[in-house]
Amino acid sequence: MKNEKNIAADPFQKTGGDKLYSIIGISLLVLGVLGVCVGFAFSAGLYVSLGILGFFAAFYFLHRVLLKPSLALEVIFILSFLIIGFTRVMPGPPLGLVIDSLIVLTWILIFFKYFKKANWFIMRNTLTACLGIWAVYCILQILNPEATSKIAWIYAVRDIALKGILLSPLIFLLYNKHSDFKRFIDIWFGASFLLGIYAAKQFWIGVFGFEQVWLNGPGAVTHMLWGEFTRMFSFLSDANQFGSSQAHTATVAAIFSITEKRLLRKLFYYLTAAVCFYGMIISGTRASIMIPIVGLSAYLVFSKNFKILAIGSITGGLIMYLLIFTFVLHSIAPVRRMRTAFNPDDVSFQERLDNREILEEHLKTRPFGCGIGSSERWGQRFSPNTFISTIATDGQYVKIWVETGIVGLSLFTILYVVIMGKIVLITWRLKTPKLRNEMTGMSSGLLAALLVNYTSHFTGGLPTSLIVIYSMAFVFMSEKWDKEEDYPHVESKTFLNKRNNIS
């Protein structure tokens, strides 16, 4: 209490971050950032001028984040749509580490500048508790005797566990107002709309040279089918991530449009849903078709309106009938590929079943799995001669099962059932019609995204992994918004350390 009174009486009380504003502090900061940028430039074989440009951009970013830390979360989210595409333009620099570095940097700034003023109790909730338990289990996996590469663990654990536990508390601390949620939606829908347009350009006009290089190499097997460029990937890692991401966005945008009264905003949602649905189709991603089916079905249940439920069921049934029992639009290659999802005799489907039988036999004596980073991308890179690195997992849950064992998969399932159960309960209790519809859209999208993980690595890649984390945090905070209240940002001078937690 004494500390709170001192802060209230003197909102400009010095914190650890004020040391950065001294001659020595600023000099060290400048030299440190310059060293990192120049190091990246030389190690990647880029021009030094690019490194110097990066230095000025990084320095300006640090300056802005010192004044407004919440800006970091918007920059991180925007980069999640761009960073993978830039690895094709500039294949040298380790751009995948940029987002992780920014998250850590934001934590450092919070610690130095706002440690005494931060309302740490905001982070005490079901979401961070569950993500924290999962992170601890994954960290302990470094001791797994089956793991063949500690370096692979370092790379893989970031996406499977650390991003969630590091990013979600920052959202509760820095990005916790209803207005922040609206900006998040604008960025998400706007970026997804542009990705859809870019994919349409790939489909109708063709790809750029740097994309063709990728298609001639690692992208050939999964994107060049029947002797032609069949699956659009836009600016994301691959067609699977792009198609599922577009389906997810289209579903949530369509739900948002239902109760929106403002004409321009409603048009924005309509256009986003239409373009993203088209993007889903031209991606040729078979699993993505389940996202609107599951998401809209969940919304119909949430709506508590039997008339809408009946109309939606009939419409959904008609679409499924056209896909399964007719040849409508069959001349379009991505549509032909999507139809194979409903063919039980499909070769790739049978291959998945065979792989899972092999994995089941291999994991019988390995209850804690083969170690994080032992399969798929990191396994092929750091331990290519191991048995497990040669078997495709073809799904996020299968990957978790392989790397963390039946113990890890069971723990993961229980924790996410708890999280989603809480999210559904929160959404069900909201009173404000528009807010309830928005959170219903978010919850329905989350349910669909997590379900599709069974057949793809949807929530394990960018930008979806971040969309899921932000979305879950926003639903948890919506309880307070429903009471027309807001959590103050950490940079607010009145942001005191009061017990104002989220359930």
Secondary structure, 3 states (H helix, E strand, C coil): CHHHHHHHHCCCCCCHHHHHHCHHHHHHHHHHHHHHHHHHHHHCCCCHHHHHHHHHHHHHHHHHHHHCCHHHHHHHHHHHHHHHHHHHHCCCCCCHHHHHHHHHHHHHHHHHHHCCCCCHHHHCCHHHHHHHHHHHHHHHHHHCCCCCCHHHHHHHHHHHHHHHHHHHHHHHHHCCCHHHHHHHHHHHHHHHHHHHHHHHHHHHCCCCHHHHHHHHCCCHHHHEECCEECCCCCCCCCHHHHHHHHHHHHHHHHHHHHHCCCHHHHHHHHHHHHHHHHHHHHHCCCHHHHHHHHHHHHHHHHHCCHHHHHHHHHHHHHHHHHHHHCCCCCCCHHHHHHHHHHCCCCHHHHHHHHHHHHHHHHHCCCCCCCCCCCCHHHHHHHCCCCCHHHCCCCCHHHHHHHHHHHHHHHHHHHHHHHHHHHHHHHHHHCCCHHHHHHHHHHHHHHHHHHHHCCCCCHHHCCCHHHHHHHHHHHHHHHHHHCCCCCCCCCCCCCCCCCCCCCC
